[in-house]
């Protein structure tokens, strides 16, 4: 099954962009996924092909119109009805590796790229659209976020990364940051590769990597560590075990 990506955007020339090279580019050439950018202005009805208007209640900037976007989303749903529709917006839920995995396992995705001050809220009320954010910062538009989301999905498609278990130990897969990596030379500027990684003892190496993943997650991402610990101490019934004093 091919993963079909439809992108609703004011700048279709941005796609596939960097997704046309490296792993994603090879995967596209091999028919593992397709990229179909659609110009939102094609769904406008006035002679100026307007897609935005001034915000109701006043304020700076412009807002993308629900009527124009509604027609664009409807067309995308007719083209690929099985694909979920996501809108890249800072008001969306944070994108997670778990969500990426679920999307990559499906038939594809339709991505709406926001611009200007945002999207008329009535679009989200009238269409099955999932608002998604890639971080707590603001970009000029949703196109860069769409590229990030698609890259995260495409690398998980069967055969794209090579070995099926290539991504199993990566950051976020088990709720932790990935352990640190080393390679040759064995010594660089007085710094050496940890001895355990040169020991050949795979049990010790696995234990070291697990310990380092936990340590780095505690230090760098206490939010992830708190969620990981919360999930780890839950019993099968869902009740938390009492901590020993």
LUMTIMI-218860 format. One record per atom (N, C-alpha, C): x, y, z. Coordinates in steps of 0.05 Angstrom, whole numbers, padded with zeros to 5 digits, always signed. Layout:
BEGIN
XYZ...
! end
This chain:
BEGIN
+00017-00024+00000+00000+00000+00000+00018+00025+00000+00013+00043-00019+00028+00068-00020+00017+00088+00000+00035+00102+00013+00028+00123+00032+00025+00149+00015+00000+00159+00015-00006+00182-00002-00008+00207+00014+00008+00227+00008+00009+00252+00022-00003+00274+00005-00025+00286+00014-00037+00309+00001-00032+00333+00018-00021+00355+00007-00015+00379+00022-00031+00402+00011-00047+00415+00027-00062+00438+00020-00046+00463+00029-00037+00479+00010-00018+00500+00016-00020+00523-00004-00011+00546+00005-00009+00569-00013+00018+00569-00028+00035+00550-00021+00062+00549-00033+00068+00520-00041+00054+00509-00061+00059+00481-00069+00087+00476-00080+00101+00498-00088+00128+00494-00098+00148+00485-00075+00139+00487-00050+00156+00478-00028+00157+00448-00025+00141+00434-00041+00139+00405-00038+00147+00391-00065+00161+00368-00064+00170+00354-00040+00194+00368-00026+00207+00387-00038+00229+00401-00025+00250+00381-00015+00259+00383+00010+00279+00364+00020+00270+00335+00021+00244+00331+00018+00234+00303+00018+00239+00290-00009+00250+00305-00028+00256+00293-00053+00284+00281-00055+00299+00282-00033+00326+00272-00032+00330+00252-00009+00352+00239-00007+00359+00221+00014+00338+00198+00017+00333+00190+00041+00315+00167+00046+00287+00171+00034+00276+00195+00039+00249+00201+00030+00248+00202-00001+00269+00214-00013+00270+00216-00042+00272+00188-00055+00288+00171-00044+00290+00144-00055+00264+00129-00051+00251+00133-00028+00226+00119-00023+00205+00129-00043+00205+00154-00050+00186+00164-00069+00191+00152-00097+00217+00151-00105+00224+00140-00131+00216+00110-00132+00217+00097-00109+00210+00068-00109+00180+00064-00106+00165+00085-00105+00136+00082-00103+00125+00076-00076+00141+00081-00055+00131+00075-00028+00113+00098-00017+00115+00122-00028+00097+00143-00021+00095+00163-00044+00074+00179-00043+00070+00199-00064+00064+00226-00051+00071+00247-00065+00068+00275-00055+00050+00290-00074+00028+00300-00064+00009+00315-00081+00002+00342-00069+00018+00363-00074+00011+00389-00063-00011+00402-00079-00030+00414-00065-00053+00428-00078-00053+00457-00071-00057+00474-00090-00058+00503-00086-00085+00511-00074-00085+00522-00050-00110+00530-00037-00125+00551-00054-00110+00568-00067-00123+00590-00082-00141+00579-00105-00136+00554-00113-00152+00542-00134-00181+00538-00125-00186+00540-00099-00213+00536-00089-00227+00562-00081-00214+00584-00087-00226+00610-00083-00245+00616-00107-00265+00633-00103-00285+00637-00124-00285+00665-00135-00271+00684-00122-00270+00711-00133-00247+00715-00153-00248+00736-00167-00228+00740-00188-00200+00744-00177-00198+00752-00152-00171+00756-00140-00161+00731-00126-00177+00710-00126-00169+00685-00114-00162+00689-00084-00180+00703-00071-00175+00710-00043-00179+00686-00024-00161+00683-00005-00162+00661+00014-00164+00670+00042-00162+00697+00047-00162+00707+00074-00178+00733+00076-00183+00741+00100-00198+00766+00105-00191+00776+00133-00200+00801+00139-00194+00813+00165-00207+00798+00188-00194+00797+00211-00205+00782+00233-00230+00795+00245-00251+00778+00250-00275+00788+00264-00268+00798+00291-00279+00821+00298-00272+00834+00324-00248+00852+00323-00235+00853+00300-00212+00871+00297-00186+00857+00305-00164+00870+00300-00138+00859+00306-00120+00859+00282-00095+00853+00287-00075+00853+00266-00077+00829+00248-00066+00831+00224-00063+00809+00206-00089+00800+00192-00088+00777+00180-00110+00766+00165-00115+00737+00174-00139+00728+00168-00147+00701+00177-00156+00685+00152-00147+00660+00150-00155+00643+00128-00184+00636+00129-00198+00638+00107-00227+00636+00105-00236+00607+00106-00258+00602+00122-00269+00575+00124-00281+00565+00099-00294+00583+00083-00307+00574+00059-00288+00563+00038-00266+00578+00035-00246+00569+00015-00232+00543+00025-00224+00543+00050-00211+00519+00060-00230+00495+00061-00255+00500+00067-00274+00479+00067-00276+00465+00040-00276+00480+00019-00277+00468-00008-00251+00452-00014-00228+00463-00005-00203+00449-00009-00202+00423+00007-00211+00423+00032-00212+00399+00048-00231+00379+00036-00254+00388+00027-00274+00369+00015-00262+00355-00010-00248+00371-00026-00235+00359-00050-00214+00338-00041-00198+00344-00021-00178+00325-00012-00191+00300-00001-00213+00303+00014-00227+00280+00024-00239+00262+00002-00248+00275-00019-00258+00259-00042-00235+00244-00056-00211+00257-00056-00188+00245-00070-00177+00222-00054-00175+00225-00028-00164+00204-00010-00180+00203+00015-00205+00191+00014-00223+00192+00036-00214+00177+00061-00196+00158+00058-00187+00143+00082-00165+00157+00098-00153+00178+00086-00131+00191+00100-00142+00212+00120-00131+00213+00144-00139+00233+00163-00129+00261+00153-00144+00282+00162-00137+00309+00154-00125+00322+00179-00101+00332+00176-00087+00346+00198-00082+00375+00190-00084+00393+00208-00078+00421+00203-00054+00429+00220-00033+00440+00208-00009+00449+00222-00015+00476+00234-00016+00478+00261-00023+00502+00275-00011+00502+00303-00001+00524+00313+00010+00524+00340-00012+00520+00361-00037+00520+00354-00059+00515+00372-00066+00485+00374-00050+00469+00359-00056+00440+00358-00042+00425+00381-00049+00399+00382-00037+00381+00402-00008+00375+00392+00011+00372+00411+00038+00366+00403+00040+00340+00388+00056+00340+00366+00060+00315+00351+00079+00297+00367+00072+00272+00369+00087+00252+00384+00096+00229+00366+00116+00214+00375+00125+00192+00359+00103+00171+00357+00087+00168+00378+00065+00148+00377+00045+00156+00355+00039+00182+00353+00020+00191+00332+00033+00187+00305+00059+00193+00302+00072+00189+00277+00071+00160+00268+00075+00141+00287+00074+00113+00280+00046+00105+00271+00026+00116+00284-00002+00108+00275-00008+00120+00248+00002+00144+00242-00002+00155+00215+00013+00139+00194+00038+00132+00200+00054+00117+00181+00043+00090+00174+00027+00079+00192+00015+00053+00188-00011+00055+00171-00019+00079+00165-00044+00082+00150-00040+00087+00121-00061+00096+00106-00060+00099+00077-00047+00125+00068-00042+00143+00087-00030+00169+00081-00043+00191+00098-00039+00215+00090-00049+00238+00106-00054+00262+00088-00074+00278+00095-00078+00304+00083-00070+00325+00103-00053+00343+00095-00042+00364+00113-00050+00391+00103-00064+00406+00120-00071+00434+00115-00050+00452+00127-00038+00469+00111-00017+00487+00121-00029+00514+00127-00029+00521+00152-00040+00548+00159-00020+00570+00152-00031+00594+00149-00015+00618+00144-00029+00642+00157-00016+00665+00157-00026+00690+00168-00031+00687+00198-00052+00698+00208-00057+00697+00237-00070+00671+00246-00080+00656+00226-00092+00630+00233-00115+00623+00215-00130+00603+00223-00152+00593+00207-00179+00598+00222-00199+00606+00206-00226+00610+00217-00234+00584+00233-00241+00588+00258-00246+00565+00276-00270+00548+00267-00287+00560+00251-00310+00545+00241-00303+00521+00223-00279+00523+00211-00270+00501+00194-00266+00476+00212-00255+00479+00236-00250+00456+00253-00277+00445+00264-00296+00463+00266-00322+00454+00275-00338+00439+00254-00333+00446+00228-00348+00435+00206-00335+00413+00191-00310+00407+00196-00296+00386+00182-00280+00369+00201-00275+00343+00195-00259+00325+00212-00230+00331+00210-00221+00352+00224-00193+00360+00222-00179+00359+00249-00155+00348+00249-00140+00345+00274-00118+00367+00275-00120+00387+00293-00099+00407+00295-00074+00395+00307-00051+00400+00295-00026+00389+00304-00004+00411+00305+00012+00410+00326+00035+00428+00329+00061+00413+00331+00082+00423+00320+00108+00410+00322+00126+00423+00344+00115+00442+00358+00131+00454+00380+00119+00481+00389+00129+00490+00412+00120+00515+00424+00135+00539+00413+00132+00544+00387+00144+00566+00374+00128+00572+00349+00133+00595+00337+00117+00604+00314+00134+00604+00289+00123+00593+00267+00135+00593+00241+00119+00612+00223+00130+00617+00199+00116+00634+00180+00091+00621+00169+00091+00594+00169+00068+00580+00159+00071+00550+00165+00051+00535+00158+00050+00507+00165+00066+00489+00147+00078+00500+00125+00092+00483+00107+00116+00469+00119+00132+00483+00135+00155+00471+00148+00146+00449+00167+00125+00454+00181+00114+00433+00199+00105+00409+00184+00093+00413+00160+00084+00391+00144+00107+00374+00134+00129+00387+00127+00153+00373+00119+00164+00356+00142+00164+00367+00166+00173+00352+00189+00156+00328+00194+00130+00332+00194+00111+00310+00199+00114+00288+00178+00116+00296+00152+00119+00276+00131+00145+00261+00133+00167+00275+00139+00193+00261+00142+00192+00241+00164+00179+00248+00187+00177+00230+00209+00161+00205+00202+00140+00208+00185+00124+00185+00176+00138+00168+00155+00150+00181+00136+00161+00166+00113+00184+00148+00121+00200+00157+00140+00223+00140+00148+00214+00114+00162+00189+00114+00171+00178+00090+00184+00164+00071+00165+00161+00079+00140+00147+00061+00121+00164+00037+00116+00152+00014+00111+00167-00011+00107+00188-00008+00085+00213-00016+00091+00234-00016+00072+00249+00010+00069+00240+00032+00081+00253+00058+00077+00279+00059+00093+00280+00050+00118+00304+00051+00133+00321+00026+00131+00312+00006+00116+00328-00019+00114+00318-00039+00134+00333-00044+00155+00325-00064+00175+00300-00055+00189+00281-00074+00193+00255-00067+00206+00258-00055+00234+00279-00063+00248+00283-00054+00276+00301-00030+00278+00307-00016+00256+00326+00006+00256+00318+00028+00275+00292+00033+00279+00284+00055+00296+00275+00048+00323+00279+00022+00331+00268+00013+00356+00279+00027+00381+00305+00034+00380+00318+00046+00403+00320+00076+00402+00307+00089+00382+00310+00117+00379+00295+00132+00401+00301+00158+00404+00288+00175+00423+00258+00174+00420+00244+00173+00443+00215+00173+00445+00201+00147+00439+00215+00127+00427+00202+00102+00421+00194+00088+00447+00210+00089+00467+00204+00076+00493+00198+00097+00515+00192+00121+00506+00186+00142+00526+00211+00155+00537+00234+00149+00526+00260+00161+00536+00275+00173+00513+00295+00190+00519+00314+00199+00499+00332+00175+00493+00344+00176+00469+00362+00154+00461+00388+00157+00476+00402+00135+00481+00428+00135+00493+00449+00148+00475+00471+00158+00486+00492+00171+00469+00507+00151+00452+00517+00161+00429+00531+00144+00410+00560+00152+00408+00577+00133+00399+00605+00137+00395+00614+00121+00371+00636+00130+00359+00648+00114+00337+00678+00121+00336+00692+00110+00317+00721+00115+00314+00727+00144+00308+00750+00155+00317+00772+00141+00330+00766+00137+00360+00780+00117+00372+00775+00110+00400+00781+00133+00418+00800+00150+00410+00807+00174+00426+00806+00198+00409+00794+00220+00418+00792+00245+00404+00794+00268+00423+00815+00284+00419+00821+00307+00436+00821+00300+00466+00833+00276+00471+00836+00267+00499+00811+00254+00510+00790+00252+00494+00765+00239+00503+00764+00211+00491+00758+00191+00507+00757+00164+00497+00728+00153+00497+00724+00132+00481+00698+00118+00481+00696+00103+00507+00673+00104+00520+00669+00089+00545+00678+00060+00542+00693+00050+00562+00704+00024+00561+00684+00002+00557+00660+00005+00569+00640-00016+00566+00632-00021+00537+00633+00000+00520+00625-00003+00492+00646-00018+00476+00670-00021+00488+00691-00036+00474+00695-00063+00487+00678-00070+00506+00682-00095+00521+00673-00120+00506+00654-00116+00488+00643-00140+00474+00622-00154+00491+00617-00145+00515+00597-00157+00532+00570-00144+00527+00553-00157+00511+00528-00144+00502+00508-00139+00524+00508-00156+00544+00490-00152+00567+00498-00126+00582+00524-00122+00586+00534-00098+00600+00529-00073+00582+00532-00076+00556+00527-00054+00538+00498-00046+00539+00480-00065+00538+00451-00059+00539+00444-00046+00565+00456-00055+00587+00450-00043+00613+00460-00014+00614+00484-00010+00603+00496+00017+00603+00479+00036+00586+00470+00027+00563+00454+00043+00545+00427+00050+00559+00415+00031+00572+00390+00037+00586+00394+00057+00608+00416+00054+00623+00421+00072+00645+00426+00100+00635+00441+00102+00613+00447+00129+00602+00422+00142+00590+00405+00126+00578+00380+00137+00567+00363+00148+00590+00362+00134+00612+00346+00144+00635+00359+00168+00647+00385+00168+00649+00400+00191+00661+00395+00216+00644+00399+00214+00618+00397+00237+00600+00368+00247+00599+00349+00229+00600+00321+00238+00600+00314+00253+00626+00324+00243+00649+00319+00257+00674+00331+00285+00673+00355+00288+00662+00369+00314+00663+00358+00333+00641+00353+00323+00617+00346+00340+00595+00316+00344+00590+00301+00323+00597+00272+00324+00592+00257+00314+00616+00257+00329+00637+00242+00319+00661+00213+00314+00656+00201+00328+00636+00173+00322+00629+00170+00294+00618+00188+00285+00601+00187+00258+00591+00192+00238+00613+00212+00244+00630+00218+00226+00652+00194+00222+00671+00181+00243+00676+00157+00241+00694+00136+00224+00682+00131+00227+00656+00111+00210+00642+00120+00181+00641+00146+00177+00636+00157+00150+00635+00155+00136+00662+00162+00150+00683+00160+00139+00710+00131+00133+00717+00113+00151+00709+00085+00147+00715+00074+00122+00702+00082+00118+00677+00073+00094+00663+00086+00069+00674+00111+00071+00683+00126+00048+00693+00115+00037+00719+00105+00054+00736+00096+00046+00763+00067+00038+00764+00053+00040+00741+00025+00031+00740+00023+00001+00740+00005-00010+00755+00000-00039+00755-00018-00045+00731-00021-00071+00724-00038-00078+00701-00067-00068+00704-00076-00065+00729-00104-00055+00733-00106-00025+00729-00083-00012+00727-00083+00018+00724-00078+00032+00749-00078+00018+00772-00073+00031+00798-00043+00034+00802-00034+00056+00815-00006+00059+00820+00002+00043+00845+00026+00032+00843+00037+00018+00867+00046+00038+00887+00044+00032+00912+00053+00049+00933+00084+00048+00934+00097+00071+00935+00126+00072+00937+00135+00064+00965+00156+00049+00967+00167+00040+00993+00181+00064+01006+00177+00066+01031+00190+00087+01046+00219+00080+01052
! end
